[in-house]
Amino acid sequence: MIKLTRLNGQTFYLNAVYIEQIQSFPDTTITLTNGKKIVVREVEEDVILLVREFYRDINILGLSEQREEE
């Protein structure tokens, strides 16, 4: 789960596995696999970094241990 902030300042946690797309319109808009759209305060690049960190934490790609060894 990644912690994000809605435009009204309310924080929430999102399961990053369900993110299909991240865009800036100029506000950062996250589209989920079910079509729901969420607008957040974080910039696009920060959301991407959070998603990458989440994937590493849950070892979704099985690459985190290999990278540490190299």
N, C-alpha and C positions, 0 to 999 in steps of 0.2 A: 504494500500500500504506500502511496505517496501523499504527502500533506500539501494541500493547495489552499488558495484563498479566493473566495468569490469576490465579485466587484464590491459587494456591500461590506466586506471585511470579515465575513464569517469563514472560519477555516473548516476544512473537511478532509477526509481521507478517501482516495480513489484507488481502486484496484487497477494498476497500470496495465494488466494483461488485456483489459477490455478497450484500450485506446486503439483506435483505428487511424486517427489523423490528428495532427496539431497544426493550426494555422493562426496567423495574425491578421485581423481585419480592421483596425489596428489592434483591437483587444485580442488576447490569446484565446482562441476557441478550440476546445478539445471535442472531437467527434468520437463517440463510442461505437463499438461494433453493432449495437442495437439501434443506431441512428440518433440517439440522444446527443444534444450538444450542450457543453458546459463552458461558460466564459469565466476566465480566471484572471487575477491580477498579475501572476507571474509571467515573465516574458517567455517566449517560445523556447529559447535556448536553455533556460533554467528548467523548464518542464522536461526537456529532452535529457538533461543531465540527471534529473531525479529518476526518470524512467530507466536510464542505463544503470544507475546505482541500485535500483530495485531489482532489475534483472540479475545483476551480479550477486546481490544478497540472497536471492532465491535460487541462484545457479540454474536459471532457466535454459541457458544455452550450453551448459557444461564446460564453459571456457575459463571460468575464474581461477580454478586451481592450476590449469595449464599455463596461464599467463603469469601467475605468481612464480612458478617454477622456472620459467624462461628468463 
